[in-house]
Amino acid sequence: MRIWIKEIKDNHLIKDLVVENYEDDTRTHKVFNALDKACSELDLSHPIWLDKNVKEFSNHSRTKFGHDNFIDDIPFDYLDFLVIEED
């Protein structure tokens, strides 16, 4: 599985990261592990999964974490979280 995580501000890409995970694990664990790794590497607090994020991700393998998803202030408009390859 490959997941692309992008920080977007004013419709511009600020930072991005691709996290790969080909371990024999569940899709859910791979997604949460990718988010943990991305937050660590991008020096971010972990976003909170709201109902809308769960629904978007279940339907489209993509979601956006905005200011409502973070406890701390974030220096961008949203974090785009997208599965680009599944195994």
C-alpha positions as CSV (number, residue, x, y, z in Angstrom):
1,M,0.0,0.0,0.0
2,R,1.2,3.5,-0.8
3,I,-0.4,6.6,0.7
4,W,0.3,10.2,-0.4
5,I,0.0,12.8,2.3
6,K,0.1,16.5,1.3
7,E,0.0,19.7,3.2
8,I,-2.1,22.2,1.2
9,K,-2.2,26.0,1.7
10,D,-4.0,28.4,-0.6
11,N,-4.4,25.6,-3.1
12,H,-0.6,25.1,-3.3
13,L,1.3,22.0,-2.2
14,I,3.5,23.0,0.7
15,K,5.0,19.6,1.7
16,D,4.3,16.0,0.7
17,L,5.3,12.5,1.6
18,V,4.6,9.0,0.3
19,V,4.4,6.3,2.9
20,E,4.8,2.7,1.7
21,N,3.7,-0.3,3.7
22,Y,3.7,-3.8,2.2
23,E,3.6,-5.7,5.5
24,D,1.0,-8.5,5.9
25,D,-1.5,-6.5,8.0
26,T,-5.0,-5.2,7.7
27,R,-5.9,-2.2,5.6
28,T,-7.0,-0.3,8.7
29,H,-3.6,-0.9,10.5
30,K,-1.7,0.1,7.4
31,V,-3.7,3.4,7.1
32,F,-3.2,4.2,10.8
33,N,0.5,3.3,10.6
34,A,1.0,5.5,7.6
35,L,-0.7,8.4,9.3
36,D,1.5,7.9,12.4
37,K,4.6,7.9,10.3
38,A,3.6,10.9,8.2
39,C,2.7,12.9,11.3
40,S,6.1,12.0,12.9
41,E,8.1,12.9,9.7
42,L,6.1,16.1,9.1
43,D,6.2,17.1,12.8
44,L,2.4,17.3,13.2
45,S,0.1,16.3,15.9
46,H,-2.2,13.5,15.0
47,P,-5.5,14.5,13.4
48,I,-8.8,13.3,14.8
49,W,-10.9,11.1,12.5
50,L,-14.3,12.7,12.4
51,D,-17.4,10.8,11.0
52,K,-17.0,12.7,7.7
53,N,-13.4,11.6,7.3
54,V,-14.3,7.9,8.0
55,K,-17.1,8.1,5.4
56,E,-14.9,9.9,2.8
57,F,-12.1,7.5,3.2
58,S,-14.4,4.4,3.1
59,N,-16.0,5.6,-0.1
60,H,-13.1,7.2,-2.0
61,S,-9.8,6.1,-0.3
62,R,-9.2,9.7,0.3
63,T,-9.9,12.3,3.0
64,K,-8.9,15.8,4.0
65,F,-8.0,16.7,7.6
66,G,-8.7,20.4,8.2
67,H,-8.4,22.7,11.2
68,D,-11.3,21.0,12.9
69,N,-9.3,17.7,12.9
70,F,-6.3,19.1,14.8
71,I,-6.1,20.2,18.4
72,D,-3.0,22.3,17.7
73,D,-2.9,25.1,15.1
74,I,-1.7,24.0,11.7
75,P,0.3,26.2,9.3
76,F,-1.7,25.0,6.3
77,D,-5.3,24.7,5.2
78,Y,-5.7,21.0,5.1
79,L,-3.8,17.7,5.1
80,D,-4.8,15.6,2.0
81,F,-4.6,11.8,2.7
82,L,-4.9,9.6,-0.4
83,V,-4.3,5.9,-1.1
84,I,-2.4,5.8,-4.4
85,E,-1.8,2.0,-4.5
86,E,-3.3,-0.9,-2.7
87,D,-1.8,-4.4,-2.5
